[in-house]
Amino acid sequence: MNGSNGKEPKPQSAAPRGPMGGGPIGHMIGGPVQKARDFSGTLRKLTAYLAPYRWKIIVVFLLAIGSTAFAIVGPKILGNATTELFNGILAKIAGTGDVPFDVIGRILLTALGLYALSAGLSYGQGWLMTDVAIEVTYKLRRQMMEKINRMPFRTFDGTPHGEVLSLLTNDVDTINQTLNQSLTQIITSLVTVVGILAMMLTISWQMTLVALTIVPLSMILVMLVIKQSQRFFKEQQDYLGHVNGHVEEMFGGHLIVKAFNGEDKSIAKFNEYNTTLYGSAWKAQFFSSIMMPVMRLVGNLGYVAVVILGGWLTIRKAITVGDIQAFIQYINSFTQPITQLANISNVLQSTVAAAERVFEFLEKEEETPETASPVKLERVRGHVEFRDVHFGYTPGTPVIKGFSAEIQPGQRVAIVGPTGAGKTTIVKLLMRFYDVDSGSIRIDGHDVREFTRADLRALFGMVLQDTWLFNGTILDNIRYGREEATEDEVIAAAQAAHVDHFIHTLPDGYHFVLNEEVTNISQGQKQLLTIARAFLANSPMLILDEATSSVDTHTEILIQKAMDKLMRGRTSFIIAHRLSTIQNADLILVMRDGNIVEQGTHEELLAKGGFYAELYNSQFEKMEELEVVMT
């Protein structure tokens, strides 16, 4: 049970950011939009999911409207101050009056108050929306983790680890960013466009018409740039994934690459990916970088037209100088919310697509519900029966076909057979990682489905060939077998597994921290720690899957003695690949193509001269051939 089983899918990269950052424009420029298959249905689910936060969201919208409205009125009031100043200067030059600084001061204080109020409301809506977004993110991730623990193993047989990881990170982050940023931008952009248009019309309808001609021109140019950049961003995303996947694969198999002199081939492949990534990234970033200059060019042309028209209208006394100043401020703020609104659909599409994947995951099939009245064994004898068990990982493809066996309490049962015979599958069924298709498995007379899964699995201690350790201290890794164990009990278990001496050679002893990949100890040492974990668990029954395959011969002898002591009086299932290790088993079940073809003791099976004898003798023939080659 390794933490990483084989090669995972290539990681999904975050969308590249455009010059506008991570808001809606950044999303628009940043890459291909992912669309939901059922937009309206998923949107309803997302809305229902947000229902507990509806009052906070309503308050956020009201604060956003208020903040935007106060900010929109500000330039008009500042324009009045400019008009008073201009008229006062003219009056002073003509000798008919003076500059009304007291009036200008009151206007400026009013504008300052409005901007301060706008900022305060903006802070309030941002704080509330962040609170909602973080709560939703926390809730989604918690529900997804709980869901993972309730899902059958069958689900993950066809689901890559990277896909689940992407759901927990990328998709939930997309929902979080939309709630935290884009949702309030929708309302503020709408209010800003409507409010600014209304204020511009109050100043001059002629100047407003000139300003509005800038909008379609800007949007046409933006769309042309986006059309060109989109394919380069998609290519950049694809090859970023290729580069990441190649680097991950090469580092994961660094020893193999070195052993087979694959460095040149690896570098050549990396250079191919990296060169393509460089070209697409350069073009994508170039088109992104010209977005703002294009917008500024069109905007400056608009300013020139507005200023010329405004000057002419001022000469004709149709508007004041302050109106021109206010109008220029408005036109400066007008194009951005329009661009944002034009891209809201992209943001919503990406968000709803992410939400759709998350909700589909949360709605996946779960394990069969626990029984309403579970069995609680006061004393576990360890009598195990397999009654005509049939099972297949996929419908129509049986792996176990009519498996039947009876194991008496305290027996050591070895399960042997060629690869694919179904040995490990039997253990998975026994632990209820999967449920049988038909037949039954019984422990002390009770069907395993009558236990809760937690109670059933607590009956077994497991030591697998594929070790699983996590990033943490050695003490914590051993204690994983029984969380409430004291440090003295952990040490006693380590001594029983003959790993205590090794632990004391490490810098911090039992508090030595294993790294994430658990590469700072050897494979054999990892195996010893998992054996110590099984000692600590002290379960009534044991499952051993070639538990000593990764240790040296001397340590194997010590471990075998310790395991003999551990198995004494306990029903034990031993999956064996090296038949020499199970000669002392009380019962050997020989499997082939999902069926038991032979059963008995080692001597009985050899005497029969059947399939077991064939397997046993073939292993020793291979050993003798190997010895001849080595000599």
HURAKA-V520078 format. One record per residue. RES is the residue in one letter. OMEGA is omega as a letter, one per 30 degrees, with the letter a starting at -180 (NA if undefined). D_LAST is the distance of its C-alpha to the last C-alpha in Angstrom with 1 decimal. Layout:
BEGIN
((RES;OMEGA;D_LAST) (RES;OMEGA;D_LAST))
END
This chain:
BEGIN
((M;a;36.9) (N;l;36.2) (G;l;39.2) (S;a;38.3) (N;l;36.8) (G;a;35.6) (K;l;37.7) (E;l;41.4) (P;a;44.2) (K;a;45.4) (P;l;47.9) (Q;a;51.5) (S;l;53.3) (A;a;56.8) (A;l;59.5) (P;a;60.4) (R;l;63.6) (G;a;66.5) (P;a;69.0) (M;l;71.0) (G;a;68.3) (G;l;67.2) (G;a;70.5) (P;a;71.5) (I;l;71.7) (G;l;68.2) (H;a;67.1) (M;a;69.0) (I;a;67.6) (G;l;64.1) (G;a;62.6) (P;a;62.8) (V;l;64.7) (Q;a;63.0) (K;l;65.4) (A;l;65.7) (R;l;65.9) (D;a;68.6) (F;a;70.5) (S;a;73.5) (G;l;71.7) (T;l;69.2) (L;l;72.1) (R;l;73.9) (K;a;70.9) (L;l;70.5) (T;l;74.3) (A;l;74.1) (Y;a;71.1) (L;a;73.3) (A;l;76.3) (P;a;75.9) (Y;a;76.3) (R;a;79.3) (W;l;81.9) (K;a;79.8) (I;l;79.2) (I;l;83.0) (V;l;83.7) (V;a;81.2) (F;l;82.9) (L;l;86.4) (L;l;85.2) (A;l;83.6) (I;a;86.9) (G;a;88.9) (S;a;86.7) (T;a;86.8) (A;l;90.6) (F;l;91.4) (A;a;89.2) (I;a;91.0) (V;a;94.5) (G;a;93.6) (P;l;94.0) (K;l;97.4) (I;l;98.6) (L;l;97.3) (G;l;99.1) (N;l;102.4) (A;l;101.8) (T;l;101.3) (T;l;104.5) (E;l;106.5) (L;a;105.3) (F;l;106.1) (N;l;109.6) (G;l;110.3) (I;l;109.5) (L;a;111.8) (A;l;114.5) (K;l;114.2) (I;a;114.4) (A;a;117.5) (G;a;119.0) (T;a;119.4) (G;a;116.9) (D;l;113.7) (V;a;110.0) (P;a;109.7) (F;l;106.9) (D;l;107.6) (V;l;107.2) (I;l;104.0) (G;l;102.6) (R;l;103.2) (I;a;101.5) (L;l;98.5) (L;l;98.3) (T;l;98.5) (A;l;95.7) (L;l;93.6) (G;l;94.2) (L;l;93.1) (Y;l;89.9) (A;l;89.2) (L;l;89.8) (S;l;87.6) (A;l;84.8) (G;l;85.2) (L;l;85.1) (S;l;82.1) (Y;a;80.3) (G;a;81.3) (Q;l;80.1) (G;a;76.8) (W;a;76.2) (L;a;77.0) (M;l;74.9) (T;l;71.9) (D;l;72.3) (V;a;72.4) (A;a;69.4) (I;l;67.2) (E;l;68.2) (V;l;67.4) (T;l;64.0) (Y;a;63.2) (K;a;64.4) (L;a;62.5) (R;l;59.2) (R;l;59.7) (Q;l;60.5) (M;l;57.5) (M;l;55.2) (E;l;56.9) (K;l;56.6) (I;a;52.8) (N;l;52.6) (R;a;54.8) (M;l;53.1) (P;l;50.8) (F;a;47.1) (R;a;47.7) (T;a;49.7) (F;l;46.8) (D;a;44.5) (G;a;46.4) (T;l;47.6) (P;l;45.6) (H;a;45.5) (G;l;47.0) (E;l;50.0) (V;l;50.9) (L;l;50.4) (S;l;52.7) (L;a;55.3) (L;a;55.3) (T;a;55.6) (N;a;57.0) (D;l;59.3) (V;l;60.7) (D;l;61.2) (T;l;63.1) (I;a;65.4) (N;a;65.8) (Q;l;66.8) (T;l;69.2) (L;a;70.9) (N;a;71.0) (Q;a;72.2) (S;a;73.0) (L;l;75.0) (T;l;77.6) (Q;l;77.5) (I;a;78.7) (I;l;81.9) (T;l;82.5) (S;l;82.1) (L;a;84.5) (V;a;87.0) (T;a;86.6) (V;a;87.2) (V;a;90.3) (G;a;91.6) (I;l;91.3) (L;l;92.8) (A;a;95.7) (M;l;96.3) (M;l;96.1) (L;l;98.7) (T;l;101.0) (I;a;101.0) (S;l;101.4) (W;l;100.6) (Q;l;100.8) (M;l;98.1) (T;l;96.0) (L;l;96.1) (V;a;94.9) (A;a;92.0) (L;l;91.0) (T;l;90.5) (I;a;87.7) (V;a;85.7) (P;l;85.0) (L;l;84.4) (S;a;81.8) (M;l;80.1) (I;l;79.9) (L;l;78.2) (V;a;75.8) (M;l;74.8) (L;l;74.3) (V;a;71.9) (I;a;70.1) (K;l;69.7) (Q;a;67.9) (S;a;65.8) (Q;a;64.7) (R;l;62.2) (F;l;60.7) (F;l;60.3) (K;l;58.6) (E;l;56.2) (Q;l;55.7) (Q;a;54.8) (D;a;52.4) (Y;l;50.5) (L;l;50.6) (G;l;48.7) (H;a;46.2) (V;a;45.7) (N;a;45.4) (G;a;43.0) (H;l;40.8) (V;l;40.7) (E;a;40.0) (E;a;37.1) (M;l;35.6) (F;l;35.9) (G;l;34.5) (G;a;31.4) (H;a;31.3) (L;a;27.6) (I;l;26.8) (V;l;29.2) (K;a;27.7) (A;a;24.1) (F;l;25.1) (N;a;27.7) (G;a;30.6) (E;a;33.1) (D;l;35.2) (K;l;35.5) (S;a;36.4) (I;l;39.0) (A;l;40.4) (K;l;40.9) (F;a;42.5) (N;l;44.8) (E;l;45.9) (Y;a;46.8) (N;l;48.3) (T;l;50.4) (T;l;51.9) (L;l;52.5) (Y;a;54.2) (G;a;56.5) (S;l;57.5) (A;l;57.9) (W;a;60.1) (K;l;62.3) (A;a;62.6) (Q;l;63.5) (F;l;65.9) (F;l;67.8) (S;a;67.9) (S;l;69.2) (I;a;72.1) (M;a;73.3) (M;l;75.3) (P;l;76.8) (V;l;78.0) (M;a;79.5) (R;l;81.2) (L;l;82.6) (V;l;84.2) (G;l;85.3) (N;l;86.9) (L;l;88.8) (G;l;90.0) (Y;a;91.2) (V;a;93.1) (A;a;94.9) (V;a;95.6) (V;l;97.0) (I;l;99.3) (L;a;100.6) (G;l;100.9) (G;l;102.8) (W;l;105.2) (L;l;105.7) (T;l;106.3) (I;l;109.0) (R;l;110.6) (K;l;110.5) (A;l;108.4) (I;l;105.7) (T;l;105.3) (V;l;103.0) (G;l;101.1) (D;l;100.5) (I;a;98.7) (Q;l;96.5) (A;a;95.7) (F;l;95.1) (I;l;92.6) (Q;a;90.7) (Y;a;90.7) (I;l;89.5) (N;a;86.7) (S;a;85.5) (F;a;86.3) (T;a;83.4) (Q;l;80.5) (P;l;81.3) (I;l;82.0) (T;l;78.5) (Q;l;77.1) (L;l;79.0) (A;a;77.8) (N;l;74.2) (I;a;74.7) (S;l;73.7) (N;l;70.3) (V;a;69.8) (L;l;70.8) (Q;a;68.6) (S;a;65.5) (T;a;66.5) (V;l;67.3) (A;l;64.1) (A;l;62.1) (A;l;64.3) (E;l;63.7) (R;l;59.9) (V;a;60.3) (F;l;62.8) (E;l;60.7) (F;a;57.8) (L;a;60.1) (E;a;61.4) (K;a;58.0) (E;l;57.4) (E;l;56.7) (E;l;55.0) (T;a;57.0) (P;l;59.6) (E;l;59.0) (T;a;61.0) (A;l;64.4) (S;a;64.0) (P;l;60.4) (V;l;59.0) (K;a;58.5) (L;l;56.5) (E;l;57.7) (R;a;54.8) (V;l;51.5) (R;a;50.2) (G;l;47.3) (H;a;48.2) (V;l;46.8) (E;l;47.7) (F;a;46.7) (R;l;49.4) (D;a;48.9) (V;l;47.5) (H;a;47.5) (F;l;46.4) (G;l;45.6) (Y;l;45.1) (T;a;47.4) (P;l;50.2) (G;l;49.5) (T;a;45.7) (P;l;44.9) (V;l;41.5) (I;a;42.5) (K;l;44.5) (G;a;46.2) (F;l;43.9) (S;l;45.2) (A;l;43.9) (E;a;45.4) (I;a;43.7) (Q;l;45.5) (P;l;46.1) (G;a;43.3) (Q;l;40.7) (R;a;37.1) (V;l;36.5) (A;l;33.2) (I;a;33.5) (V;l;30.5) (G;l;30.1) (P;l;28.7) (T;l;29.6) (G;a;33.3) (A;l;34.2) (G;a;36.6) (K;a;35.0) (T;l;36.0) (T;l;39.3) (I;l;40.2) (V;l;39.9) (K;l;41.9) (L;l;44.6) (L;a;44.6) (M;a;45.2) (R;l;47.8) (F;l;46.2) (Y;l;47.3) (D;a;50.0) (V;l;49.4) (D;l;51.2) (S;a;52.4) (G;a;51.8) (S;l;51.4) (I;a;49.2) (R;l;50.9) (I;a;50.4) (D;l;52.5) (G;a;54.6) (H;l;55.3) (D;a;54.2) (V;l;52.0) (R;l;54.7) (E;l;57.2) (F;l;55.5) (T;a;55.7) (R;a;52.4) (A;a;52.4) (D;a;53.0) (L;a;50.4) (R;l;47.6) (A;l;48.6) (L;a;47.6) (F;l;43.9) (G;a;41.5) (M;l;38.6) (V;a;35.1) (L;l;33.5) (Q;l;30.1) (D;a;31.9) (T;l;33.5) (W;l;37.0) (L;a;38.5) (F;l;41.6) (N;a;43.0) (G;a;44.5) (T;l;43.8) (I;l;41.1) (L;a;44.0) (D;a;45.4) (N;l;42.2) (I;a;41.6) (R;l;45.4) (Y;l;45.2) (G;l;44.3) (R;a;47.8) (E;a;50.1) (E;a;52.5) (A;l;50.0) (T;l;50.8) (E;l;48.6) (D;l;48.0) (E;l;46.9) (V;l;44.4) (I;l;43.0) (A;l;42.8) (A;l;40.8) (A;l;38.4) (Q;l;38.0) (A;l;37.3) (A;l;34.6) (H;l;33.1) (V;a;33.9) (D;a;36.9) (H;l;35.0) (F;a;33.4) (I;a;36.9) (H;l;38.5) (T;a;36.2) (L;a;37.7) (P;a;40.9) (D;l;43.3) (G;a;41.5) (Y;l;42.6) (H;l;44.8) (F;a;41.9) (V;l;42.5) (L;a;39.8) (N;a;40.4) (E;a;41.2) (E;a;37.7) (V;l;36.2) (T;a;33.8) (N;l;34.6) (I;a;32.2) (S;l;28.7) (Q;l;27.9) (G;l;26.8) (Q;l;30.1) (K;a;32.1) (Q;l;30.7) (L;l;31.8) (L;l;35.2) (T;l;35.7) (I;l;34.9) (A;l;37.4) (R;l;39.9) (A;l;39.5) (F;a;40.1) (L;a;43.2) (A;l;44.5) (N;a;44.5) (S;a;45.2) (P;a;46.1) (M;a;43.2) (L;l;39.7) (I;a;37.6) (L;l;33.9) (D;a;31.9) (E;a;28.2) (A;a;29.6) (T;a;26.4) (S;a;24.1) (S;a;24.3) (V;a;23.9) (D;a;21.0) (T;a;19.9) (H;a;22.4) (T;l;25.2) (E;l;24.5) (I;l;25.2) (L;a;28.4) (I;l;29.5) (Q;l;29.0) (K;l;31.3) (A;a;33.7) (M;l;33.7) (D;l;34.3) (K;a;37.3) (L;a;38.4) (M;a;38.2) (R;l;40.2) (G;a;43.4) (R;l;42.7) (T;a;42.0) (S;l;38.6) (F;a;37.0) (I;l;33.2) (I;a;31.7) (A;l;28.1) (H;l;25.3) (R;a;22.6) (L;l;24.1) (S;a;22.5) (T;a;25.0) (I;a;28.1) (Q;a;27.9) (N;a;31.0) (A;l;33.1) (D;a;36.6) (L;l;36.6) (I;l;34.0) (L;a;35.6) (V;a;33.6) (M;l;34.8) (R;l;34.8) (D;l;37.1) (G;l;39.2) (N;l;39.8) (I;a;38.7) (V;l;37.4) (E;l;36.4) (Q;a;37.0) (G;l;36.5) (T;a;34.2) (H;a;30.5) (E;a;31.2) (E;a;34.0) (L;l;32.2) (L;a;29.3) (A;l;31.9) (K;a;33.6) (G;a;30.6) (G;a;31.7) (F;l;30.4) (Y;l;29.0) (A;l;27.0) (E;l;25.8) (L;a;24.7) (Y;a;23.1) (N;a;21.1) (S;l;20.0) (Q;a;18.5) (F;l;16.4) (E;l;15.4) (K;l;14.2) (M;l;12.3) (E;l;10.6) (E;l;10.0) (L;l;8.6) (E;l;6.2) (V;l;5.2) (V;a;5.5) (M;l;3.8) (T;NA;0.0))
END
